Amino acid sequence: MKKIDRRAAVCFLLAMLLVVGLVLFTGRYFVYGRSWVSFAANRHLYNTSGQLSVGRIFDRDGDMLSWVDESGNRTFYANEAVRKATLHAVGDAEGKIGTGALTAFADKLSGYNVLTGAYTPLGSGQDIYLTLDARLNYIAYQALNGKKGAVGVYNYETGEVLCMVSSPTYDPMSPPTITEGDTTWDGVYLNHFLSGTFVPGSVFKLITMNAAIEQLPDLFSRSFTCTGSTVVGGATITCPKAHGDMDIGGALANSCNCVFAQLSAELGADTLAQYADQAGITSSYQVSGIRTATGSLGLSGASEGSLGWAGVGQYNDLINPCSFMVYMGAIANGGKAAVPKLVLKTENALGFSLPGGITQKTGTLISESTARTLADLMARNVTETYGAGRFPGMDICAKSGTGEVGGNNAPHAWFTGFLRNEDAPYAFVVLVENGGSGSDVAGTVASKVLDALVNGY
């Protein structure tokens, strides 16, 4: 009898282990099934060269950007410049561009679902329509003119990313052979818009201004005088020139380092860090499942002088272009904005389509009243400094930035902001690495892209 009891106990234990194993496998299947099916060794979906051999990629207007040819090889859009402009969104056949649809959305292209996996009697693969406008990406790529950087434009109400260009880039139909020590292609596999962080320069003054509006009650009754330099905590803060007498709006329009360094020191490190966190630049977004890079301030142990430089976008400040674009969208939209997304819809062989996901909103990145005030100040920047004539037909609010990077390198050029046109709810960011002047260089790129978007040029 005891032997039967022992055998029953063993059988029960084995049965329980089997049940636990099945539960664990089922759980992992639901969590990791998409990744399993997208593994490049899966010969049902990948050819012997490791290329995804199912699925097509379109832009929002139905232009086919990538598909599989009759020989089973992955191919791309006919125009070389368009291929380069959309590389970091579409991807490459070798899977080196991690943010490209061919890698990031391989499960969607395969037609995977939890019931039948990637099998379907309708034929292999699905079509993905990206939110991107290939023409707009082409214009942004041409405007960068071979310089490193990133250009992003999105609808802050729907989250649809219309333009996402990262440079340097290459032609996926003719990928480069990169040898050790060759710096020509440095950063080419990195999506600078989603995955990079950079010294922001004066665009960071928008966060300092956000804090000052809410924490310094007499801010708008103050007057400031810039002689070209000032001393904050023993550190000399300099401006490119003496701006003279001005109010706080003039200080922002002139992008006066002296004023904003003094404000930053007055606010203190904890307050500046609090508002940077609230603005979302020190956290990360999931853009259709692709995680953005996280910015940082690095204010721990900073002296008062270093804090002054941090308040003008220098010191240890680093921001991600996509995250800052979302902050622009929040200012435009009364404090919250849509989280960016890249997938417009997926469509199977029968033409049945599914949306690319619900529109998600950020938390409150800025209060509604402060957003209105800051938007008006940014509009003043355009009329007083950048020139409204550069942006025809647009109610535009913007800020330029020149991020000093040291090492005898030219500074990063930034231009960011949003449109308040009712029929054009767009936020944008332009970064030209080592480009020089933010208003001149990055502002020119922005004007070309926005003109094409709003006016159809």
C-alpha positions in Angstrom: 0.0 0.0 0.0 2.8 2.4 0.9 4.5 1.6 -2.5 1.2 2.6 -4.3 1.0 5.8 -2.2 4.6 6.7 -3.1 4.0 6.1 -6.8 0.8 8.1 -6.7 2.6 11.0 -5.0 5.3 10.8 -7.7 2.7 10.8 -10.4 0.9 13.7 -8.8 4.2 15.6 -8.6 5.0 15.0 -12.2 1.5 16.0 -13.2 1.9 19.2 -11.3 5.2 19.9 -12.9 3.7 19.3 -16.3 0.9 21.8 -15.5 3.3 24.4 -14.2 5.5 23.9 -17.3 2.5 24.3 -19.5 1.4 27.5 -17.7 4.9 28.9 -17.9 5.2 28.0 -21.6 1.8 29.5 -22.3 2.7 32.7 -20.5 6.1 33.0 -22.3 4.3 32.2 -25.6 2.0 35.2 -25.1 4.8 37.4 -24.0 7.6 36.3 -26.3 5.8 34.7 -29.3 6.3 37.7 -31.5 10.0 37.7 -30.9 10.3 33.9 -31.5 8.6 34.1 -34.9 10.8 37.1 -35.8 14.0 35.2 -35.2 16.2 35.4 -38.3 16.8 31.7 -38.3 13.1 31.1 -39.0 13.3 29.8 -42.6 9.5 30.1 -43.0 9.9 33.9 -42.9 13.5 34.6 -43.7 15.5 33.5 -46.7 19.0 31.9 -46.6 20.6 35.4 -46.6 18.7 36.3 -43.4 16.3 38.7 -45.2 12.7 38.9 -44.1 11.0 37.4 -47.1 7.4 38.3 -46.3 5.4 41.5 -45.9 5.4 44.9 -47.6 6.0 48.4 -46.2 4.1 51.5 -47.4 4.1 55.1 -46.5 0.8 56.8 -45.4 0.0 57.7 -49.0 0.4 54.2 -50.3 3.9 54.5 -51.8 5.5 51.1 -51.5 8.9 51.5 -49.7 9.9 47.8 -49.4 8.8 44.5 -50.7 10.0 41.0 -51.7 10.9 40.6 -55.4 10.2 37.5 -57.5 13.5 35.9 -56.6 12.6 36.1 -52.9 15.0 39.0 -52.0 14.1 42.1 -50.1 14.0 45.3 -52.3 13.3 48.9 -51.8 11.8 52.1 -53.4 13.2 53.0 -56.8 14.6 56.5 -55.9 17.9 56.3 -54.0 17.4 59.6 -52.1 14.0 58.3 -50.8 15.7 55.1 -49.8 18.3 57.0 -47.8 15.7 59.4 -46.3 13.6 56.5 -45.0 16.3 54.1 -44.0 15.9 54.4 -40.2 12.2 54.0 -40.5 12.0 51.2 -43.1 15.2 49.4 -42.2 17.7 47.4 -44.2 17.7 43.8 -45.4 20.5 42.9 -43.1 18.7 44.0 -40.0 21.3 46.4 -38.8 18.9 49.3 -38.3 17.1 48.3 -35.1 14.4 51.0 -35.4 13.5 50.1 -38.9 10.2 48.4 -39.6 11.9 45.3 -41.0 13.3 44.6 -37.6 11.1 46.4 -35.1 7.8 45.3 -36.8 8.9 42.0 -38.2 6.1 40.3 -36.3 3.5 42.5 -37.9 5.0 41.9 -41.3 4.9 38.2 -40.8 1.2 38.3 -40.0 1.7 36.7 -36.6 -1.2 36.2 -34.2 -1.4 34.2 -31.0 -3.9 31.6 -32.4 -2.2 30.5 -35.6 1.3 32.0 -35.3 2.6 33.2 -38.6 0.6 30.6 -40.6 -2.3 31.8 -42.8 -4.0 30.2 -45.7 -4.3 33.6 -47.3 -0.6 33.8 -48.2 2.5 34.8 -46.2 2.9 38.2 -44.6 1.0 41.4 -44.1 1.3 45.0 -45.3 2.3 47.8 -42.9 1.4 51.4 -43.6 3.7 53.7 -41.8 2.5 57.1 -40.6 5.4 58.7 -42.5 5.1 60.8 -45.7 8.0 59.6 -47.9 8.0 62.9 -49.8 8.4 64.9 -46.6 11.3 62.6 -45.5 12.9 63.2 -48.9 12.6 67.0 -48.5 14.1 66.8 -44.9 17.0 64.6 -46.1 17.8 67.0 -49.0 17.6 70.0 -46.6 20.1 68.4 -44.2 22.5 68.4 -47.3 24.6 65.5 -46.1 25.1 66.8 -42.5 24.6 64.6 -39.5 21.4 65.2 -37.5 17.7 64.4 -37.2 14.4 65.9 -38.3 11.1 65.0 -36.8 7.5 66.3 -37.4 4.4 64.8 -35.8 0.8 65.5 -35.2 0.5 66.3 -31.5 -3.2 65.4 -31.5 -3.0 62.0 -33.1 0.6 61.0 -32.5 1.3 60.2 -36.2 4.9 60.8 -37.1 5.0 62.4 -40.5 8.7 62.9 -40.8 11.6 61.0 -39.2 15.0 61.4 -40.8 18.3 60.4 -39.3 21.7 61.2 -40.8 24.2 59.8 -41.6 22.4 57.3 -43.6 23.1 54.9 -46.6 21.4 53.2 -49.5 19.9 49.9 -48.3 20.3 48.6 -51.9 24.0 49.2 -51.6 25.0 48.9 -47.9 28.5 50.1 -47.1 31.4 47.8 -46.0 32.7 49.4 -42.9 36.2 48.6 -41.9 37.9 49.1 -38.5 39.1 52.7 -38.1 36.8 54.1 -40.8 35.0 57.0 -39.2 33.1 58.0 -42.4 30.0 56.0 -41.2 30.2 56.8 -37.5 26.6 56.7 -36.1 25.1 55.4 -39.3 23.2 52.5 -37.6 21.9 54.8 -34.9 18.5 56.5 -35.3 19.5 59.9 -34.0 15.9 61.0 -33.7 14.8 58.1 -31.4 18.0 56.7 -30.0 20.4 59.6 -29.6 21.0 62.3 -26.9 22.7 65.6 -27.6 23.7 68.9 -25.9 20.6 71.0 -26.3 21.9 74.6 -26.0 19.3 77.3 -25.8 16.2 75.1 -26.6 16.6 74.0 -22.9 15.8 77.6 -21.9 12.1 76.7 -22.5 12.3 74.4 -19.5 14.0 77.1 -17.4 11.4 79.5 -18.5 8.6 77.1 -17.6 10.0 76.9 -14.1 10.5 80.6 -13.8 7.0 81.4 -14.9 5.6 79.3 -12.1 8.1 79.8 -9.4 9.0 83.6 -9.7 5.8 85.6 -9.2 7.4 88.9 -10.3 9.0 87.5 -13.4 7.1 89.6 -15.9 7.5 92.9 -14.0 11.3 92.5 -13.9 13.7 94.3 -16.2 17.1 92.9 -17.2 20.3 94.3 -18.6 22.8 92.3 -20.5 26.3 93.7 -20.9 27.6 90.5 -22.7 28.6 88.7 -19.6 27.7 88.1 -16.0 29.1 86.2 -13.0 27.0 83.4 -11.4 28.5 81.6 -8.5 32.0 82.6 -9.5 31.6 81.4 -13.1 31.5 83.8 -15.9 28.5 83.4 -18.2 28.8 84.9 -21.6 26.5 85.9 -24.4 27.5 86.4 -28.1 26.8 90.1 -27.7 25.5 92.6 -25.2 21.7 92.6 -25.5 21.1 95.7 -23.4 17.8 96.4 -21.5 14.9 94.0 -22.0 12.0 92.3 -20.3 11.7 88.5 -19.9 10.1 88.1 -23.3 13.0 90.0 -24.9 15.5 87.8 -22.9 13.9 84.7 -24.5 13.8 86.2 -28.0 17.4 87.3 -27.6 18.2 83.9 -26.0 20.2 85.7 -23.4 22.5 83.4 -21.5 23.2 85.9 -18.8 19.5 86.2 -17.8 18.7 82.5 -18.0 21.8 81.6 -16.0 20.8 84.0 -13.2 17.2 82.6 -13.3 18.5 79.0 -13.1 20.7 79.8 -10.0 17.7 81.6 -8.4 15.4 78.6 -9.0 18.0 76.1 -7.7 19.0 72.6 -8.9 16.1 70.7 -7.4 13.5 73.0 -9.1 15.3 72.8 -12.4 15.5 69.0 -12.2 11.8 68.8 -11.2 10.7 70.7 -14.3 13.0 68.8 -16.6 11.5 65.6 -15.2 8.0 66.9 -15.6 8.7 67.9 -19.2 9.5 64.3 -20.0 13.1 64.7 -21.2 14.6 62.5 -18.5 12.2 59.6 -19.2 11.5 57.5 -22.3 8.6 57.0 -24.7 7.5 53.8 -26.5 7.0 54.8 -30.1 5.0 51.9 -31.5 7.1 49.7 -29.2 10.5 51.4 -30.0 11.9 52.9 -26.8 13.4 56.4 -27.1 16.7 57.3 -25.5 16.6 59.0 -22.1 17.9 62.5 -21.6 19.7 63.7 -18.4 20.8 66.8 -16.5 23.6 65.5 -14.2 23.2 68.2 -11.6 24.4 66.1 -8.6 27.1 68.2 -6.9 26.8 71.0 -9.4 28.1 74.4 -8.3 26.0 77.5 -8.6 28.0 78.5 -11.7 27.5 75.0 -13.3 23.8 75.3 -12.5 23.8 78.6 -14.4 25.2 76.9 -17.5 22.8 74.0 -17.1 19.9 76.4 -17.2 21.0 77.6 -20.6 21.3 74.1 -22.0 25.0 73.4 -21.4 27.0 71.8 -18.5 25.9 68.1 -18.5 22.5 68.6 -20.2 21.5 66.0 -22.8 18.2 65.6 -24.6 16.6 63.2 -27.0 15.1 65.0 -30.1 11.9 62.9 -30.1 11.2 63.5 -26.4 11.7 67.3 -26.8 9.4 67.3 -29.8 6.7 65.7 -27.6 7.3 68.5 -25.1 6.7 71.0 -27.9 3.4 69.2 -28.6 2.4 69.4 -25.0 2.9 73.2 -25.0 0.9 73.5 -28.1 -1.9 71.2 -26.8 -2.5 72.7 -23.4 -0.2 70.6 -21.3 -0.5 67.0 -22.7 0.3 65.6 -26.1 -0.2 62.4 -28.0 2.7 59.8 -27.7 4.3 59.4 -31.2 3.5 56.4 -33.2 4.9 55.0 -36.5 2.4 52.4 -37.6 -0.7 53.8 -39.3 -2.3 50.4 -40.0 -1.7 46.8 -41.0 -3.5 45.0 -43.8 -3.8 41.3 -44.6 -4.2 39.6 -48.0 -7.9 40.1 -48.0 -7.6 43.8 -47.6 -8.8 43.7 -44.0 -7.0 46.3 -42.0 -6.3 47.0 -38.4 -5.3 50.4 -36.9 -1.8 50.8 -35.8 -2.8 51.2 -32.2 -4.8 53.6 -30.0 -3.7 57.1 -29.5 -2.0 57.4 -26.2 -1.5 60.6 -24.3 1.3 61.8 -22.1 0.9 62.9 -18.6 0.8 66.6 -17.9 4.2 67.9 -19.1 3.3 71.6 -18.4 0.3 73.3 -16.9 -2.3 74.7 -19.3 -1.9 78.3 -18.3 1.9 78.2 -18.5 1.7 76.5 -21.8 -0.4 79.4 -23.2 2.1 81.9 -21.8 5.1 80.1 -23.1 3.5 79.6 -26.6 2.9 83.4 -26.9 6.6 84.0 -25.9 7.7 81.5 -28.5 5.6 83.2 -31.2 7.3 86.5 -30.2 10.7 84.7 -30.8 9.6 84.2 -34.5 8.4 87.7 -35.1 11.3 89.5 -33.4 14.2 87.2 -34.1 13.7 84.4 -36.7 11.5 86.1 -39.2 7.9 85.2 -39.7 8.4 85.5 -43.5 10.4 82.3 -43.5 7.3 80.4 -42.5 4.5 81.6 -44.8 0.9 80.7 -43.8 1.9 79.4 -40.4 1.1 80.5 -36.9 4.4 79.2 -35.6 6.0 79.2 -32.2 9.7 78.3 -32.0 13.0 78.3 -30.2 16.5 78.0 -31.6 19.5 76.5 -29.9 23.2 76.3 -30.3 24.7 73.5 -28.2 28.4 73.9 -27.6 30.2 70.6 -27.6 33.9 71.6 -27.2 36.9 70.0 -28.7 37.2 72.7 -31.4 34.0 71.3 -32.9 31.2 73.5 -34.3 28.1 73.6 -32.0 25.0 71.6 -32.6 22.2 73.6 -34.3 18.7 73.2 -33.0 15.3 74.6 -34.1 12.1 73.3 -32.5 8.5 74.3 -31.9 5.0 73.8 -33.2 2.2 75.3 -35.3 -1.0 76.7 -33.9 -2.9 76.5 -37.2 -6.2 74.7 -36.5 -5.7 72.5 -39.6 -2.0 71.9 -39.0 -1.5 70.6 -35.4 2.2 69.8 -35.8 5.2 69.9 -33.5 8.7 69.6 -34.9 12.4 69.3 -34.0 15.5 69.8 -36.2 19.0 68.9 -35.0 22.0 69.5 -37.2 25.1 68.1 -35.5 28.0 70.5 -35.5 25.9 72.7 -37.7 26.6 76.0 -36.1 23.8 78.6 -35.7 20.5 77.1 -34.7 18.3 79.8 -36.3 20.2 80.0 -39.5 21.1 76.4 -40.1 18.5 74.3 -38.3 15.8 77.0 -38.9 16.3 76.8 -42.6 15.8 73.0 -42.6 12.7 73.5 -40.6 11.3 76.1 -42.9 11.7 73.9 -46.0 10.1 70.9 -44.3 7.2 72.9 -42.8 6.6 74.7 -46.1 6.3 71.4 -47.9 3.9 70.1 -45.2 1.7 73.1 -44.8 1.8 74.7 -48.3 2.5 71.7 -50.4 5.9 72.9 -51.8 
